[in-house]
Amino acid sequence: MAEDPAPDGWRAYLGQSDQDLLAACEVDRFRASGPGGQKRNKTDSAVRLRHRPTGLESLAVESRSQHENRARALRRLRVAIALAMRESVDLEAYRRSEVFAERVIRGRLAVAERNPLYPQVVAETFDMLEAAGWRLSDAASALGLSTAALGRFLEGDPVVFRAANARRLALGFGALRPSRA
C-alpha cells in the first residue's frame, strides 16, 4: 500500500482507460513458478504492476498468457485503488452515484466482480463506510440498502471482506462475521 496516496482520490484513476492506467504503472514481467508445465517455466508470463502515483501493486501469475495476466493485474489494481483511496463524503448531503444506484436491485447491491464498474461500486461503498465511522447500519441506510445487504456485498469478495475487517479492527471495532446463508 502507498505510504502517502496521491491526493486526487480514486475517481481520478478508476475513470481511466486500461491503456492510461497501464501507462502510469511500472510493469514487471517474470517467470512464475508452479504448475503449468515446461512452457510456463520458460516464458515470462507473470505480471506485476506498480502504480507510480499511489505506490499500489497488483500481481497476476495464474495464466501462461502474459496478456491474460496483465488484464487480471489491471483488474486487481483497480480494486486495490478502490480499497486504499478515499474521497470525503458528507453523510447528510450524500446522493448515490448513477453507477451505484443502477446496481441496487430490490434492496440488494448486484454487481459482479468482473464487471468493469465493480471497483467504482466498492470505492463508493468504502467512502460511505468511512463517512459513517464504519457503522454498517448508518452506511447502509445512506446507500439505500439494508444492513444485511451491505454485509453480504462486503462478504461476497474475500479481498473486499478482508480490507473491510482490517479497517474495522484498526478503528477498534470487531470484525464482521460471515453470514450463514
N, C-alpha and C positions, 0 to 999 in steps of 0.2 A: 504494500500500500504506500501511497505517496506520503512523504513527511509533511508537506505543505501543499495541498491540492491547489491547482490553478483556480483563481477567483471567479472564473466565468460560470461555473455551475454546470450541471450535467446537460442542460438543454443545448449548450454550445457544441457539445461533442456528439450527443446521441442523434442530433438532427443532420449530422454529416453523412455523406455517401460513404460507402465502404472504401472507395478509392481515396477520398480525402482523409478519412480516419487512418487508413494504412500509411498514407504519406507522412502522418505525424508520428509514426512509430519506427523504432529500430526493429528490424526483422532479423532473427537468428534462425538459421536452418541447420539441423544437425541430425545425426543418426539416432534413432530411438531403439532402445533395447526391448527385448520381449518377443512374444510370438509374432509370426509373420513370415518366417522362412528366410532364405538367403537374400532375396531381393530387399527386404526391409533392412537387413544388416549392411547392405551395400549402397543404399541411397540415402541422401539427406532429406527425409520426408517429414520429420518432426519440425514444428514451427513454434517459436516463442516470439511474442510481440511485447515490446516495452513502449508504452505511450509516453512520449517525451514531455508533453505539457503536465501530465499528472503523476508520472512515475509508476502508474499501474501496469501490471503484467498479466499476460494470459499465455496459456500453453496448450497445444494440441499434438498428440502423438498417436492417436488411435488408428489412423488410416495409413496405408502405404502410399497414398497420394498426397503430395505436398499441397496441391490446390485444395483438396478437401480439408486438410489440417489447417490451412490458412483461413478458410471460411469458418471453421469451428473456433479457431483462436479469436477471430474478429467478433463472433457472437459472444464468446466468453468475455472479451474485453468490454463490450457494450454493457453486459451485466455487471462487470466489476465497476465500471464508471457509475452505473445506476446505484450501486450499493454504497459506494465510497463518497460520492459528491452530493452535497445537499444544497438546496435553494430554500431560502426562508419563505415561510407561508404564514399569513395572518389567518388564524383559525376563524375569526368572525367574518372576514371578507372572502374566504375561500370559495371558489367555484371550480368544479371538476373540469378538467380539460376535455375537449371533444374526443380525443383519443381514449381517455379513461372512461368517459360517460358512455361511449358506444360499446364498451366491453362489460358494462353492468347489465346483466340479463336476468330478469326475475330475482333480483336481490343478490345475485352471485357475480363475482368477478370472473369472467370467462375469457381467458387469453392463453393460448398455447405457448410453451417455452420457445418454440421455433418460429413463432410469429415475429416479424421484424419490429413490431411495436412493443413487444414484451418488455424490453429494457426501460422504455419510457413509462409503462404502467408501474413497473417495480420502483422506479425513481420517484414517481409522484406519490406512491404509497408510502415509501420511506420518508419523503418530505413531510407528509401529513402525520406520520407516526412521531417524527421528531418534533413537529409543532405541537402535538398533543402530549408531549412528555412521555411518549411510548406507552400511553394508556390506550389499549386496543379499543375499548368501548368508545372513547372520545374520538379517536381517529376514524373508526368505523362509521360513527354517526355522521361525521363531516363528509365522508366519502360516499354516503348513501348506501351503506352495507350494514348487515348485522355483524356483531362481534364474531359470531361463529363463521360467517362467510369470509371475513378478513383473516381469521385464523387459518381457515382451510386454504386460502390463497397463499399465505406465507408458507404453510406446510407443504404445499404442492411441489416446491422446488427445493431440494436439500441445500443448495448453495444459499438461497434466499433465507431459508429457515435458520441455518447456522449463523448467518450475518445478523438476522433479527435477534436471535438469542444472545449473540456476543454483545450487541449494543445494549440489550436489556440488562445483562449481567454487569456490564461496565457502569450502568447507572444505578445498580443496586437492586434491581427488580429480579424476581425469579424468572427462570427460563420458561418459555412456552412449552407446553407438553403436547405431543402429537394427539390428535383426536383418535377415537377408537372406531371410526367409520368403517 
